[in-house]
């Protein structure tokens, strides 16, 4: 248990260092760092974190890799959490093409080590509880996504909603344009239950931004509608971080950062070079895709109960992956 805490502190320290380094890149002192860690030089031979169980050995291609961003519903008082939302990002640096797909938390996945099917959201919790290791749980969830999609995952990182809340508050809130009214029915803060965030441009603090990002029960499109709201929240956070006045808020931002990243396989130099790649990113270069499938009631082998699960259309996902997420 003590080793887990030490590893976590080490990763947090590394990420704080990387943030400061990225800020230095904006000035003349970052010229050497840019040349050394420029994405076109750095991402030539990317190691694989998780490989699909049934995939054939493929030769890695320079500048092409997959990143899995995971959100967890872990509460501050609970050491374990369920994977709540996932976004798989395929990056092709040479062509400057980026494709993303959101994976619903209720997606039905097969877990080889347990020889059974369950919801994706349960994988991390079950493995984490059994092994008493957050990192083991997160990697198991990443492996499940890799098996589901049939693509290798090179980098993964897990974030918390509460950490996201602190980041947004450190930035002074975010400006967001909502496509429709969002009623808060699935609140973690009791006093927010029943509140309605109106459509149109709104300025939200961290707590309300998280409430909006988590809401799905009152949205017509359910889980897919929530994915769209999460995308809008994250883009609004990115916009706020680029505001000149937020430079003076760096100390608060740095203090909140360790609560955002709870587990990752990324090293200091991985994050540094990825940050450089994203620095030149343009919104029009990102293409968003929806996971093909439908909700239906299935028996959950691990939880031993019938559950509403999102069952992926195997033929359609193979076609999607071949077109947008392969070398």
C-alpha positions in Angstrom: 0.0 0.0 0.0 2.9 2.3 0.9 4.5 1.6 -2.5 1.3 2.6 -4.3 1.3 5.9 -2.4 5.0 6.6 -3.2 4.4 5.8 -6.9 1.4 8.1 -6.9 3.4 11.0 -5.4 6.2 10.4 -7.9 3.8 10.6 -10.8 2.2 13.7 -9.5 5.7 15.4 -9.0 6.6 14.4 -12.6 3.4 15.9 -14.0 3.9 19.1 -12.1 7.5 19.4 -13.5 6.1 18.7 -17.0 3.6 21.5 -16.7 6.2 24.0 -15.8 8.5 22.8 -18.6 5.7 23.3 -21.1 5.2 26.9 -19.9 8.9 27.5 -20.5 8.6 26.3 -24.0 6.6 29.4 -24.8 9.8 31.5 -24.2 13.2 31.5 -25.7 14.5 29.1 -23.0 12.4 26.3 -24.5 14.2 26.1 -27.9 16.5 23.3 -26.9 13.7 21.4 -25.3 11.6 21.7 -28.4 14.3 20.4 -30.7 14.9 17.4 -28.4 11.3 16.5 -27.7 9.7 17.7 -30.9 6.9 15.2 -31.7 8.3 14.4 -35.2 11.5 13.2 -33.5 10.2 11.8 -30.3 7.3 9.6 -31.5 9.2 7.4 -33.9 9.1 4.2 -31.9 6.2 4.3 -29.5 5.9 1.4 -27.0 2.6 -0.4 -26.6 0.9 -0.4 -23.2 -2.0 -2.8 -24.1 -2.3 -5.0 -27.1 -5.6 -6.6 -28.3 -5.7 -10.2 -27.3 -6.6 -11.4 -30.9 -4.5 -8.9 -32.8 -1.7 -9.9 -35.1 1.7 -8.3 -34.5 1.9 -5.0 -36.4 4.9 -2.8 -37.0 4.6 0.6 -35.3 4.5 3.5 -37.6 6.4 6.7 -36.9 4.1 9.5 -35.5 1.0 7.3 -35.2 -0.3 6.2 -31.8 -3.4 5.9 -29.6 -4.1 7.7 -26.3 -6.9 6.7 -23.9 -8.3 9.4 -21.6 -10.4 7.9 -18.8 -12.7 9.6 -16.3 -13.5 8.1 -13.0 -16.5 8.7 -10.7 -14.2 8.2 -7.7 -15.3 10.4 -4.8 -12.7 12.0 -2.5 -13.6 9.7 0.4 -13.6 6.5 -1.7 -10.2 4.9 -2.6 -11.8 3.0 -5.5 -13.7 4.2 -8.5 -15.6 3.1 -11.6 -14.5 4.2 -15.0 -17.2 6.8 -15.9 -16.3 8.0 -19.4 -13.6 7.2 -21.9 -12.3 8.9 -25.0 -9.9 7.0 -27.4 -7.8 9.4 -29.5 -5.9 8.3 -32.6 -3.1 10.6 -33.5 -1.3 10.8 -36.9 1.3 13.5 -36.5 2.6 13.2 -40.0 -0.8 13.8 -41.6 -2.0 16.0 -38.8 -5.1 14.0 -38.5 -6.8 13.2 -35.2 -9.8 10.9 -34.7 -11.7 10.4 -31.4 -14.4 8.1 -30.2 -16.2 8.2 -26.9 -16.9 4.8 -25.3 -20.0 4.6 -23.0 -19.4 3.4 -19.4 -22.1 0.7 -19.9 -20.3 -0.9 -22.9 -20.3 -4.7 -22.7 -16.8 -6.0 -22.6 -15.1 -9.4 -22.2 -12.6 -9.7 -19.5 -10.2 -12.5 -20.3 -8.7 -12.9 -16.8 -12.2 -13.5 -15.4 -13.5 -15.4 -18.5 -16.7 -13.4 -18.6 -18.6 -10.3 -19.7 -19.4 -7.2 -17.7 -19.8 -3.4 -18.1 -16.7 -1.5 -18.9 -17.4 0.7 -15.8 -17.0 -2.3 -13.5 -13.6 -3.5 -14.8 -11.5 -1.0 -13.0 -13.4 -1.3 -9.7 -13.3 -5.1 -9.7 -9.5 -5.4 -10.5 -8.6 -2.5 -8.3 -10.5 -3.9 -5.3 -9.0 -7.4 -5.8 -5.4 -6.3 -6.3 -5.6 -3.3 -4.0 -4.0 -1.3 -6.8 -5.4 1.7 -8.6 -2.8 1.3 -11.4 -3.8 -2.3 -11.9 -7.5 -1.4 -12.2 -6.8 1.4 -14.7 -4.6 -0.7 -16.9 -7.2 -3.5 -16.8 -9.8 -1.0 -18.1 -7.4 0.1 -20.8 -6.9 -3.5 -21.8 -10.6 -4.0 -22.0 -10.9 -1.0 -24.4 -8.0 -2.4 -26.5 -9.7 -5.8 -26.8 -13.0 -4.2 -27.6 -11.7 -1.9 -30.4 -9.0 -4.2 -31.7 -6.3 -1.4 -31.5 -3.2 -1.1 -29.3 -3.2 1.6 -26.7 0.1 3.4 -26.3 -0.7 5.9 -23.6 -3.5 6.1 -21.0 -4.3 8.5 -18.2 -7.2 8.7 -15.7 -8.7 11.8 -14.4 -11.3 12.6 -11.7 -14.3 14.9 -11.8 -13.3 16.5 -8.6 -9.9 17.3 -9.9 -11.5 18.8 -13.0 -13.6 20.9 -10.7 -10.6 22.3 -8.9 -8.8 23.1 -12.2 -11.9 25.0 -13.5 -12.1 26.9 -10.2 -8.4 27.8 -10.4 -9.1 29.3 -13.9 -12.0 31.4 -12.5 -14.6 29.3 -14.2 -15.4 28.6 -17.9 -17.6 30.1 -20.6 -19.6 27.4 -22.3 -22.4 27.4 -24.9 -25.0 24.8 -24.2 -27.2 23.4 -27.0 -30.2 22.9 -24.7 -31.3 23.3 -21.1 -29.6 20.8 -18.7 -31.5 19.8 -15.6 -29.3 18.4 -12.9 -30.9 15.1 -11.8 -27.8 13.0 -11.0 -26.0 15.4 -8.7 -23.2 14.7 -6.3 -24.0 18.0 -4.4 -27.5 17.6 -2.9 -28.3 21.3 -3.1 -27.8 21.2 -6.9 -30.5 18.6 -7.5 -33.2 20.0 -9.7 -31.3 23.0 -10.8 -31.5 23.9 -14.5 -28.6 25.3 -16.5 -30.2 27.2 -19.4 -29.3 26.8 -23.1 -26.9 29.3 -24.6 -23.7 30.9 -23.3 -23.2 30.4 -19.6 -20.3 31.1 -17.1 -19.9 28.1 -14.8 -17.8 27.4 -11.8 -16.1 24.1 -11.3 -18.9 22.5 -9.4 -21.6 23.3 -11.9 -19.4 22.5 -14.9 -18.9 19.0 -13.4 -22.6 18.6 -12.7 -23.3 19.4 -16.4 -20.6 17.0 -17.6 -22.0 14.2 -15.5 -25.7 14.6 -16.4 -27.3 12.0 -18.6 -30.7 11.1 -17.2 -32.4 14.3 -18.2 -30.9 14.5 -21.6 -32.9 13.2 -24.6 -29.9 11.4 -26.1 -28.8 9.9 -22.8 -25.2 8.7 -22.7 -24.4 10.1 -26.2 -25.8 13.5 -25.2 -23.6 13.4 -22.1 -20.5 12.7 -24.2 -21.3 15.8 -26.2 -21.6 17.9 -23.1 -18.3 16.5 -21.8 -16.6 17.5 -25.0 -18.0 21.0 -24.7 -16.8 21.3 -21.1 -13.3 20.1 -22.0 -13.0 22.4 -24.9 -14.1 25.3 -22.7 -11.4 24.4 -20.2 -8.8 24.5 -23.0 -10.0 27.9 -24.1 -9.8 29.2 -20.5 -6.3 27.9 -20.1 -5.2 29.9 -23.1 -6.5 33.2 -21.7 -3.5 35.5 -20.9 -4.9 36.5 -17.5 -4.8 32.9 -16.3 -1.0 33.0 -16.4 -1.0 34.7 -13.0 -3.2 31.8 -11.7 -0.4 29.3 -12.3 0.2 28.5 -8.6 -3.5 27.5 -8.1 -3.5 25.5 -11.3 -0.3 23.6 -10.3 -1.7 22.9 -6.9 -4.9 21.4 -8.4 -3.1 19.4 -11.2 -2.2 16.3 -9.0 -5.8 15.7 -8.2 -6.6 15.5 -11.9 -4.3 12.7 -13.0 -4.7 9.7 -10.7 -3.0 7.1 -12.8 -1.0 7.1 -16.1 1.7 5.2 -17.9 3.1 8.4 -19.4 6.6 9.5 -18.4 7.8 13.0 -18.0 9.1 13.1 -21.6 6.0 11.5 -23.0 3.8 14.2 -21.6 6.2 16.9 -22.7 6.3 15.8 -26.3 2.6 15.2 -26.4 2.1 18.7 -25.1 4.1 20.0 -27.9 2.0 18.0 -30.4 -1.2 19.4 -29.0 0.2 22.9 -29.0 -0.2 23.2 -32.7 -3.5 21.3 -32.8 -6.4 23.0 -34.6 -10.0 22.1 -33.9 -10.8 21.3 -37.5 -8.2 18.6 -37.5 -10.2 16.5 -35.0 -12.9 14.2 -36.3 -15.3 12.7 -33.7 -17.0 9.3 -34.1 -19.8 7.6 -32.3 -19.4 4.0 -31.2 -21.8 1.8 -33.2 -24.2 -0.4 -31.1 -27.4 -0.4 -29.0 -28.5 -0.7 -25.5 -30.0 -4.1 -24.5 -30.4 -6.2 -21.4 -27.7 -8.8 -21.0 -26.5 -11.1 -18.2 -23.4 -9.8 -16.5 -21.1 -12.7 -15.7 -18.9 -10.9 -13.2 -21.7 -9.2 -11.3 -24.0 -12.2 -11.8 -27.1 -10.1 -12.6 -29.1 -8.8 -15.7 -28.0 -5.3 -16.6 -28.7 -2.7 -19.3 -25.6 -2.8 -21.4 -24.4 -1.1 -24.6 -23.6 -3.9 -27.0 -21.2 -2.9 -29.8 -21.8 -3.9 -33.4 -18.7 -6.0 -34.1 -18.9 -5.5 -37.9 -19.4 -1.8 -37.8 -16.6 -1.2 -35.2 -14.1 -3.2 -37.3 -14.9 -1.0 -40.3 -14.7 2.2 -38.2 -11.3 1.2 -36.7 -9.9 0.1 -40.1 -10.8 3.5 -41.6 -9.9 5.9 -38.8 -7.9 4.2 -36.1 -5.3 2.0 -37.8 -1.9 2.8 -39.3 
